[in-house]
Amino acid sequence: MSIENNNKPLWFTVFAWVMVMWNLLGVATFALHALSKPELGRLPLEHQALYASEPWWSVLAFGVAVVAGLAGAGALMLGRRQAFGCYLVSLAGVLVQQFYSFGVADSLKVLGTGSLAMPLFVLVLTLAQLLVAKLAGKRGWVG
């Protein structure tokens, strides 16, 4: 059951719509990442090796993170309580992918410390979505 929009604050509605757009960008980024293997020839050899050695489970984690994030954003926008669970799954995907990237592959050696900016932003935004979904459940904005 969906809750009527008139008892939700405007910031919540705007946040939900922006998160749908953000997560659509995430899905598009994942598609480009998964399909861009022929384009690797344009990268420096160290970057090519990093991408070529990526295991299937890291790619899967990326896909799970963005699809679950989009499902969570859609659920939040539609006033569905399932948003919180979707965001939990998305967070798990983000953490697994970042564990591989920075823990296993040690991509900082190849890409430099500047490569931390986007993954940290993604993590913070994923946590923010999770917290907003939890708040929405407590306040009755989702049902």
N, C-alpha and C positions, 0 to 999 in steps of 0.2 A: 504494500500500500504506500502510496506517495503522499507526502505532506504538502499542503498548499503552500505556494510561494509567498503568500502575504505574511507569514509569520517568520520567514527567514530574513536575516539582515541582507542589505544590498551587497555588502562586501563578500558575503558567503556565496551569493549567486555569481558575482564577478569572478571570484576565486575559482569556482567550479568550472566556469566556461574557459578561463585562462588555462586551467589544468588540462582540460580536454584538448585545447590547441597545443599545449606543451607536449602532451603525451602522443598526439598525432605526429609531431615532429620526431619524437623518440622512435615511433614505429617506422617512419621514413628513414631515419638514420640507421636503424637496424637493417632494413631492407638494403640500403646502400652498402652497409658493412658486409652483409652476407653475400651480396652479388657482385662486389667490386674486385674480385680476385684478379681479373685480367688487367685492371688498372694499376696493380701493384708495381708494375715495371717502371712507373714514373717516380716511385719513391726511392730514397737512398737504400742501399743494400741492407743496412742494419734494420731499417723499418720493415722492409720486405720480409726479412727473416723473422721478425717479431710477429707479424701478421700470419705468416705461413705456418708458424709453429703453434698457433692458437688451437687448443683442443676443442672438440665438439661440445663439451659440457660448458665451456665458457661462452661459446656462441649461443647455446641453448639458454643459459642464464640471462644473457642479454635479451633474447627474445621473450623470455618469461617476464623479465622486469618491465619491458615496454608494453607488452600486451596486457599484463595485469594492471599496470599503471593506467592504461587507457580505459580498461574495464572499471577501475576504481573511480576515475574521473567521471566517466559516464554515469556510474551509479550515484556518485555524489550529486551530479547535476540533476539527475532524475529523482533525488530524494530517497535513495535506497540505502538501507543499513549495510548491505553487502560491500559498500565502498571500503570499510575498514579492513575486511578480510582480503579484498583485492590488493589493497595497499600493503598489507603484511607480506603477501606473496611477492609483490613488486620489490619490496625492501630486501627480501631474501635473495631475489635475482640480482639486484644491484650489489649486494655484499659478496655473493659468490663471484660475480664477474670482476669486481674490484680486487678480491682476494687473488684471483689468478693474475690479473694485470700487474698489481703492485707487489704481491707476495711471492707468487711462483715465477712469473716471467721477469720480474724486476724491470719493468718497462721504464722506470725512471732513469736507468743507465743509458737507455737508447733515446728516449724522448726528452729527458731533462725535467727539472722541477716545474717548469711551466705547464707540463702535462697534467699536473694535479688540479688545476683550476676547474675544469669541467667536471671531472668525477666528484670533486668535493661539492660543487654546486648541485649536481644531480642527487647526491646523498642528502644534502640539506633540504632540497625541495621534496624529496621522497618522504623524509621525516616530517616536514611541514604538512604534506598531504595527509599523512597518517594521523597527525595530531588534530588537524581540522576535521577529519572524518570522526575521530573519537569525540571531539567537542560537539559535533553535529548530532551524534547519537545521544549524548547527555542532555543537550538542549532541546531535543525533539524535532530537529530540522530534517532528520531522515527517519524513516519508519519501516 
